[in-house]
Amino acid sequence: MPTIRDIRAREILDSRGHPTIEAAVITEHSVGIASVPEGASTGKHEAKELRDKSKRYHGLGVQKAVDNIRNIIKPLLVGIDPARQREIDSLMIEKDGFKDKRRLGANAILAVSLACARAAAASEGKELYDYLSQFPQLTKRAQILPCPYFNVVNGGKHATSKINIQEFMIVPRFTSFHDNLRAGSEIYHVLKEIIHPKYGLTGVGDEGGFELPLKKTEEVLRLLRSAITKAGYSGKVDLALDCAASSFYQHKKYHLDGRIFNAEQLLQYYLQLIKKYKLISIEDPFHEDDLVHFAQLRTRSGIQIVGDDLTVTNPERIQLAINNKSCTCLLLKVNQIGTLSEALDAAKLAFDNGWKVMVSHRSGETNDSFIADLAVALGCGMIKAGAPCRGERLAKYNRLLEIEEVA
């Protein structure tokens, strides 16, 4: 039985150039390495990162969290089999002592949690997705390649433009992952060809989607529809939105497209967009505590309603949304909850109540491809990892190509 001999940690930079943590869990036979992402549009109910708040990196350094791994978490876990994931995660949670993991830092705890899974998989000589499929929460799930939701235009907190909606996504509907990736890439480059002469700009936001000098949601949706048609994929690719509505909710009103909406007016606006542009999915259409209007949109639209800031991969928040019939899909972000065990519990709760699950990256990412394997192990059928652009996004998509070949 392999046991943890050493745990190392260091400060690295994420895709925005902000510090984050990379941890290595070392056994007699293997090494597991994992790094954690950082969100810009974060829900208030998420687990808390630990930041130094000192002069270094404008307060964003993570040396305190790194020290917690070296001085507190390492002594706690040395000698334990890394495959005992639930025990490892529980020990770290108990040592922290806070529900939101503010003492040790969710970033410190998660880095070690994911690295343990990688070390255990390597010790057993298994691909990570195969290893994860053994977990009790997933034993009845079939391994399937996920359909990618490509964020090709960035707005909200992921961009410097005046577009309020955070993500405009294209969703190819082919049976193979490589065909879906090809369609996403081709449409993305056709979109660039349309944008460049029209606006003279081809800059991208945090998630690789284009930043556009537009203000209206419908202007972007029309642009995407044109790019899909010009690329030859009309009728084969759908549109979806991540509104991140909490980011444009102020003084109990929604400030969108240069207008001010109350919740009922915004609901009507969404219904118009859904009908006109055949949207198949909307994420976070209302602010993160408005369970009622989430539920009304779910009932009246009949499309997929995704909870992110509302649910934050937290079983307690998910159960609240289930009780209120607010969503049909959970956006699963492991760093929102802070351990692999809890993330898998969240996924199981969603599945057991008839929801779908979409595995997601964060806007501040690393080249770690863990979520690609996680999506396959979950058999959830959906992944959101940004545009088909930028290395930290493509690390996930290229890993899925690799899995498709060997699985």
C-alpha positions as CSV (number, residue, x, y, z in Angstrom):
1,M,0.0,0.0,0.0
2,P,1.6,3.3,-1.1
3,T,1.6,6.1,1.5
4,I,2.3,9.8,1.3
5,R,6.0,10.4,2.0
6,D,6.1,14.2,1.2
7,I,3.9,17.1,0.1
8,R,5.5,20.1,-1.6
9,A,3.9,23.3,-2.6
10,R,4.9,26.5,-4.4
11,E,3.5,29.7,-5.7
12,I,2.9,29.8,-9.5
13,L,1.1,32.2,-11.8
14,D,-2.3,31.6,-13.4
15,S,-3.6,32.7,-16.8
16,R,-4.2,36.2,-15.6
17,G,-0.7,36.5,-14.1
18,H,-2.1,36.2,-10.6
19,P,-0.5,33.9,-8.0
20,T,-2.0,30.5,-7.4
21,I,-0.8,27.2,-5.8
22,E,0.8,24.1,-7.2
23,A,1.1,21.1,-4.9
24,A,2.9,17.8,-5.3
25,V,2.0,14.7,-3.3
26,I,4.8,12.1,-3.3
27,T,4.5,8.4,-2.5
28,E,7.0,5.6,-2.7
29,H,5.9,4.9,-6.3
30,S,4.3,8.0,-7.7
31,V,4.0,11.7,-7.7
32,G,0.7,13.6,-8.2
33,I,0.8,17.3,-9.1
34,A,-2.1,19.7,-9.2
35,S,-2.7,23.4,-9.4
36,V,-5.8,25.4,-8.7
37,P,-7.7,28.1,-10.6
38,E,-9.1,31.4,-9.5
39,G,-12.5,33.0,-10.4
40,A,-13.2,36.6,-11.2
41,S,-17.0,36.3,-11.1
42,T,-17.3,34.5,-7.8
43,G,-20.4,33.7,-5.8
44,K,-20.5,35.0,-2.2
45,H,-21.3,31.5,-1.0
46,E,-18.1,30.0,-2.4
47,A,-15.3,28.5,-0.3
48,K,-12.6,31.1,0.4
49,E,-9.1,31.4,-1.1
50,L,-6.4,32.5,1.3
51,R,-4.5,35.5,-0.1
52,D,-1.6,37.2,1.7
53,K,-3.0,40.8,1.4
54,S,0.5,42.1,1.6
55,K,2.5,44.3,-0.8
56,R,3.6,41.4,-3.0
57,Y,1.5,40.9,-6.1
58,H,-0.8,43.7,-5.0
59,G,-2.1,41.6,-2.1
60,L,-2.8,38.5,-4.2
61,G,0.2,36.4,-3.1
62,V,-0.5,32.9,-1.7
63,Q,2.6,32.3,0.4
64,K,0.5,31.9,3.5
65,A,-1.5,29.2,1.8
66,V,1.7,27.5,0.6
67,D,3.1,27.6,4.2
68,N,-0.1,26.0,5.4
69,I,0.5,23.1,3.1
70,R,4.1,22.7,4.2
71,N,3.6,23.2,7.9
72,I,0.0,22.1,8.7
73,I,-1.4,19.9,5.9
74,K,1.8,17.9,5.2
75,P,2.3,16.7,8.9
76,L,-1.4,15.8,8.9
77,L,-1.3,13.6,5.9
78,V,2.2,12.0,5.7
79,G,1.8,8.2,6.1
80,I,-1.7,8.0,4.7
81,D,-2.6,6.1,1.5
82,P,-3.4,8.8,-1.0
83,A,-6.3,6.6,-2.3
84,R,-8.1,7.3,1.0
85,Q,-9.6,10.5,-0.5
86,R,-12.5,10.9,1.8
87,E,-10.4,10.6,4.9
88,I,-7.7,12.9,3.5
89,D,-10.3,15.6,2.6
90,S,-12.1,15.2,5.9
91,L,-8.9,15.6,7.9
92,M,-8.1,18.9,6.1
93,I,-11.6,20.2,6.5
94,E,-11.6,19.4,10.2
95,K,-8.2,21.0,10.7
96,D,-9.4,24.2,9.0
97,G,-12.4,24.4,11.2
98,F,-14.5,26.7,9.1
99,K,-17.2,25.8,6.6
100,D,-15.8,28.1,4.0
101,K,-12.2,26.9,4.6
102,R,-10.9,30.4,5.3
103,R,-8.2,29.3,7.8
104,L,-6.0,27.0,5.6
105,G,-7.5,28.4,2.4
106,A,-9.7,26.5,-0.1
107,N,-6.9,27.0,-2.6
108,A,-4.4,25.1,-0.3
109,I,-6.8,22.3,0.6
110,L,-7.9,21.8,-3.0
111,A,-4.4,21.6,-4.5
112,V,-3.5,18.8,-2.1
113,S,-6.9,17.1,-2.5
114,L,-6.5,16.9,-6.3
115,A,-2.8,16.0,-6.1
116,C,-3.6,13.0,-3.9
117,A,-6.0,11.7,-6.5
118,R,-3.4,12.0,-9.2
119,A,-0.8,10.3,-7.0
120,A,-3.2,7.4,-6.2
121,A,-4.1,7.0,-9.9
122,A,-0.4,6.8,-10.8
123,S,0.3,4.3,-8.0
124,E,-2.4,2.1,-9.5
125,G,-1.1,2.6,-13.0
126,K,-4.5,4.0,-14.1
127,E,-5.6,7.0,-16.2
128,L,-7.0,9.6,-14.0
129,Y,-10.5,9.3,-15.4
130,D,-10.5,5.6,-14.9
131,Y,-9.3,6.0,-11.3
132,L,-12.0,8.6,-10.6
133,S,-14.7,6.3,-12.0
134,Q,-14.0,4.0,-9.0
135,F,-15.3,6.5,-6.5
136,P,-18.5,5.5,-4.8
137,Q,-20.4,8.5,-6.1
138,L,-19.5,7.5,-9.7
139,T,-19.6,3.7,-9.8
140,K,-22.9,3.7,-11.8
141,R,-21.9,6.4,-14.2
142,A,-20.8,5.6,-17.8
143,Q,-17.6,7.2,-19.1
144,I,-18.5,9.5,-22.0
145,L,-16.7,12.4,-23.7
146,P,-18.4,15.7,-22.9
147,C,-19.9,18.2,-25.3
148,P,-17.9,21.5,-25.1
149,Y,-19.6,24.8,-24.5
150,F,-17.2,27.2,-26.1
151,N,-17.2,30.8,-24.7
152,V,-16.3,32.7,-27.9
153,V,-17.3,36.2,-26.8
154,N,-16.4,37.5,-23.4
155,G,-18.2,40.1,-21.5
156,G,-19.0,41.0,-17.9
157,K,-16.1,40.6,-15.4
158,H,-14.2,38.5,-18.0
159,A,-13.6,41.5,-20.4
160,T,-13.1,45.2,-20.6
161,S,-16.0,45.7,-23.0
162,K,-19.4,47.2,-22.0
163,I,-21.2,43.9,-22.7
164,N,-23.0,42.9,-19.5
165,I,-23.6,39.2,-20.3
166,Q,-20.5,37.4,-19.3
167,E,-20.3,34.5,-21.7
168,F,-21.7,33.9,-25.2
169,M,-21.3,30.2,-26.0
170,I,-21.5,28.1,-29.1
171,V,-22.4,24.4,-28.6
172,P,-21.7,22.0,-31.5
173,R,-24.0,18.9,-31.7
174,F,-21.8,16.2,-33.3
175,T,-21.3,12.7,-31.9
176,S,-17.5,12.8,-31.5
177,F,-15.5,15.2,-29.4
178,H,-13.0,15.8,-32.2
179,D,-15.8,16.9,-34.5
180,N,-17.2,19.2,-31.9
181,L,-13.7,20.7,-31.3
182,R,-13.2,21.2,-35.0
183,A,-16.5,23.0,-35.4
184,G,-15.8,25.2,-32.4
185,S,-12.4,26.1,-33.8
186,E,-13.6,26.8,-37.3
187,I,-16.4,29.0,-36.1
188,Y,-14.1,30.8,-33.8
189,H,-11.7,31.7,-36.7
190,V,-14.6,32.7,-39.0
191,L,-15.8,35.0,-36.2
192,K,-12.4,36.5,-36.1
193,E,-12.5,37.1,-39.8
194,I,-15.9,38.9,-39.4
195,I,-14.7,41.0,-36.4
196,H,-11.4,42.2,-37.7
197,P,-12.5,44.3,-40.7
198,K,-15.6,45.5,-38.9
199,Y,-14.1,46.6,-35.7
200,G,-10.3,46.4,-36.2
201,L,-10.0,44.4,-33.0
202,T,-9.3,40.7,-32.3
203,G,-8.3,40.9,-28.7
204,V,-9.6,38.3,-26.3
205,G,-10.8,38.3,-22.7
206,D,-9.9,36.1,-19.8
207,E,-11.4,32.9,-21.2
208,G,-10.2,33.4,-24.8
209,G,-13.4,34.8,-26.2
210,F,-13.3,38.0,-28.2
211,E,-13.8,41.4,-26.6
212,L,-16.1,43.5,-28.8
213,P,-16.9,47.2,-28.7
214,L,-20.6,46.4,-28.5
215,K,-23.2,47.1,-25.8
216,K,-26.2,45.0,-26.6
217,T,-26.8,41.3,-26.1
218,E,-28.6,40.9,-29.4
219,E,-25.8,42.4,-31.4
220,V,-23.5,39.6,-30.2
221,L,-26.1,36.9,-30.8
222,R,-26.6,38.1,-34.3
223,L,-22.8,38.1,-34.9
224,L,-22.5,34.5,-33.6
225,R,-25.4,33.3,-35.8
226,S,-23.7,34.9,-38.8
227,A,-20.3,33.2,-38.0
228,I,-22.0,29.8,-37.6
229,T,-23.7,30.2,-41.0
230,K,-20.6,31.4,-42.7
231,A,-18.6,28.5,-41.3
232,G,-21.1,26.1,-42.8
233,Y,-22.6,24.9,-39.5
234,S,-26.1,26.3,-39.6
235,G,-28.5,24.0,-37.8
236,K,-25.6,22.0,-36.3
237,V,-24.5,24.4,-33.5
238,D,-26.6,25.9,-30.8
239,L,-26.2,29.1,-28.7
240,A,-26.0,29.4,-24.9
241,L,-25.5,32.2,-22.3
242,D,-23.8,32.6,-19.0
243,C,-25.4,35.8,-17.7
244,A,-23.7,36.0,-14.3
245,A,-26.6,38.3,-13.4
246,S,-25.2,39.1,-9.9
247,S,-22.6,41.2,-11.7
248,F,-25.2,43.6,-13.1
249,Y,-27.6,43.5,-10.2
250,Q,-27.6,46.8,-8.3
251,H,-30.1,48.2,-5.9
252,K,-32.5,45.4,-6.6
253,K,-32.5,46.1,-10.3
254,Y,-30.7,44.6,-13.3
255,H,-28.6,47.0,-15.4
256,L,-28.4,45.3,-18.8
257,D,-28.0,46.5,-22.4
258,G,-28.3,50.1,-21.2
259,R,-31.7,49.5,-19.7
260,I,-32.9,48.8,-16.1
261,F,-35.1,45.8,-15.5
262,N,-36.9,44.4,-12.5
263,A,-36.8,40.6,-12.2
264,E,-40.1,40.0,-14.1
265,Q,-39.1,42.3,-17.0
266,L,-35.8,40.5,-17.2
267,L,-37.5,37.1,-17.3
268,Q,-39.6,38.3,-20.2
269,Y,-36.5,39.6,-22.0
270,Y,-34.9,36.2,-21.6
271,L,-37.9,34.5,-23.0
272,Q,-37.7,36.7,-26.1
273,L,-34.0,35.9,-26.6
274,I,-34.7,32.2,-26.2
275,K,-37.4,32.2,-28.8
276,K,-35.6,34.4,-31.3
277,Y,-32.1,32.8,-31.1
278,K,-33.1,29.3,-30.1
279,L,-31.0,29.4,-27.0
280,I,-30.6,25.9,-25.4
281,S,-29.1,26.9,-22.0
282,I,-28.9,29.9,-19.7
283,E,-26.6,30.1,-16.6
284,D,-27.2,32.3,-13.7
285,P,-30.0,34.4,-15.2
286,F,-30.8,36.1,-11.9
287,H,-28.8,37.1,-8.9
288,E,-27.4,34.4,-6.7
289,D,-30.1,34.3,-4.1
290,D,-33.2,34.7,-6.3
291,L,-34.4,31.1,-6.2
292,V,-37.9,32.1,-7.3
293,H,-37.2,33.7,-10.6
294,F,-34.7,30.9,-11.5
295,A,-37.6,28.5,-11.0
296,Q,-40.0,30.7,-13.1
297,L,-37.6,30.8,-16.0
298,R,-37.1,27.1,-15.8
299,T,-40.8,26.4,-15.9
300,R,-41.7,29.0,-18.6
301,S,-38.7,28.5,-20.9
302,G,-38.3,24.7,-20.9
303,I,-34.6,25.0,-21.6
304,Q,-31.6,24.1,-19.5
305,I,-31.2,26.5,-16.5
306,V,-27.7,26.2,-15.0
307,G,-26.9,27.1,-11.4
308,D,-23.4,28.5,-10.7
309,D,-23.3,31.4,-8.3
310,L,-26.6,30.1,-7.0
311,T,-25.3,26.7,-6.1
312,V,-21.5,27.1,-5.9
313,T,-20.9,23.3,-6.0
314,N,-22.1,23.1,-2.4
315,P,-24.5,20.4,-1.4
316,E,-26.4,22.6,0.9
317,R,-27.0,25.3,-1.8
318,I,-27.8,22.6,-4.3
319,Q,-30.4,21.1,-2.0
320,L,-31.9,24.5,-1.6
321,A,-32.2,24.9,-5.3
322,I,-33.7,21.4,-5.7
323,N,-36.3,22.2,-3.1
324,N,-37.3,25.4,-5.0
325,K,-37.1,23.7,-8.4
326,S,-34.7,26.5,-9.5
327,C,-32.5,24.7,-12.0
328,T,-32.1,21.7,-14.2
329,C,-28.3,21.6,-14.3
330,L,-25.4,22.1,-11.8
331,L,-22.2,23.9,-12.9
332,L,-19.5,22.0,-11.1
333,K,-16.4,23.9,-10.2
334,V,-14.1,22.0,-7.8
335,N,-12.5,25.2,-6.3
336,Q,-16.0,26.5,-5.3
337,I,-16.2,23.8,-2.6
338,G,-12.5,23.1,-2.1
339,T,-12.1,19.3,-2.1
340,L,-12.6,16.5,-4.6
341,S,-14.8,14.5,-2.2
342,E,-17.3,17.3,-1.7
343,A,-17.4,18.1,-5.4
344,L,-18.3,14.5,-6.2
345,D,-20.9,14.6,-3.5
346,A,-22.4,17.7,-5.1
347,A,-22.5,16.0,-8.5
348,K,-24.1,12.9,-7.1
349,L,-26.8,15.0,-5.3
350,A,-27.5,16.7,-8.6
351,F,-27.7,13.5,-10.6
352,D,-29.9,11.8,-7.9
353,N,-32.4,14.6,-8.3
354,G,-32.7,14.5,-12.1
355,W,-30.3,17.4,-12.8
356,K,-27.6,17.4,-15.4
357,V,-24.0,18.4,-14.5
358,M,-21.6,20.6,-16.5
359,V,-18.0,20.6,-15.4
360,S,-16.4,24.0,-15.6
361,H,-13.1,25.8,-15.5
362,R,-12.5,29.3,-14.0
363,S,-11.5,32.5,-15.7
364,G,-8.1,32.5,-14.0
365,E,-6.8,29.0,-15.1
366,T,-3.6,26.9,-15.1
367,N,-2.5,24.3,-17.6
368,D,-3.8,21.6,-15.3
369,S,-6.3,19.4,-17.2
370,F,-7.9,17.6,-14.2
371,I,-11.4,18.8,-15.1
372,A,-11.2,17.0,-18.5
373,D,-10.7,13.7,-16.7
374,L,-13.3,14.6,-14.2
375,A,-15.9,15.3,-16.9
376,V,-15.3,11.9,-18.5
377,A,-15.4,10.1,-15.2
378,L,-18.7,11.8,-14.3
379,G,-20.2,10.9,-17.7
380,C,-21.9,14.2,-17.4
381,G,-21.8,15.0,-21.2
382,M,-20.9,18.7,-20.8
383,I,-17.8,20.8,-20.2
384,K,-17.1,24.5,-20.2
385,A,-13.5,25.4,-20.6
386,G,-13.5,28.6,-22.6
387,A,-12.7,29.4,-26.2
388,P,-10.7,27.1,-28.5
389,C,-7.8,29.5,-27.8
390,R,-5.1,30.0,-25.2
391,G,-2.9,27.3,-23.7
392,E,-4.7,27.0,-20.4
393,R,-8.0,26.4,-22.2
394,L,-6.6,24.1,-24.8
395,A,-4.9,22.0,-22.2
396,K,-8.4,20.7,-21.3
397,Y,-9.6,20.2,-24.8
398,N,-6.4,18.5,-26.0
399,R,-6.6,16.2,-23.0
400,L,-10.1,15.2,-24.1
401,L,-8.7,14.5,-27.6
402,E,-6.1,12.2,-26.0
403,I,-8.8,10.4,-23.9
404,E,-11.0,10.0,-26.9
405,E,-8.1,8.1,-28.6
406,V,-7.3,5.8,-25.8
407,A,-10.7,5.3,-24.1
